[in-house]
Amino acid sequence: MTEHVNALGQPIGPPLPGWQPRPRPPRTAMAGRFCRVEPLHPERHAAELFAADRLDQDGRNWTYLAAGPFARFDEYRAWMERSCLGEDPFFHAIVDAANGRALGVAAYLRIEPAVGVIEVGHINYSPLLQRKPAATEAMFLMMRRVFDELGYRRYEWKCDSFNAPSRAAAERLGFRFEGIFRQATVYKGRSRDTAWFSIIDGEWPALKQSFERWLAPENFDAEGRQKRRLSELR
């Protein structure tokens, strides 16, 4: 990395000539081969998501999320209408391209257009979405919007430090671990140390190529099984 110094000989960060605040994410859908990622709407998505989430019978998907689990649909929909319809966090439903059913959610949050930083979080994949190509494609579509369409500089992923599946998912997707923020927050009556991960714009072109190669039709057999892992293509 080139070192930059000011007139006093002190090291400083690289200049950003012509930098302008970035646009906020639009309320439009992102379409892929396996799924569509679209702004969350209770009337359209709540019943399908509740039914899909109910397949997680012991509620373990909710352990590291700020809300849930929900025993009744009216409670779930009330939470969605109260907490999931704002601009930040900006919740999306992940809809299966084959059958049109909503099977998971994810959100953009901590959106900072002035400095080009945005986070992905509130991710809840039902058992019908977990370990499916659509699960990976949804994350790719959200990254592609952030970097290619909106021109953000940094994309963040944060989770409870004890959430091993989330940490593994972040690393599989190409996020780099940055450390632990100790006692960063309190939720569900307990303390949370937060693990931080990120992708920056300079890393995106190579990651984008690996996602496109992984998602290509020729990477899947007749039963829809991957031939090469995403990590092998990075």
PyMOL commands that set and color helices and strands:
alter all, ss='L'
color gray80, all
select helices_A, chain A and resi 42-53+60-62+73-83+133-149+164-172+201-215+217-219+230-233
alter helices_A, ss='H'
color red, helices_A
select strands_A, chain A and resi 4-5+11-12+30-31+35-39+90-96+102-112+117-125+154-160+176-187+190-200
alter strands_A, ss='S'
color yellow, strands_A
deselect
rebuild
show_as cartoon
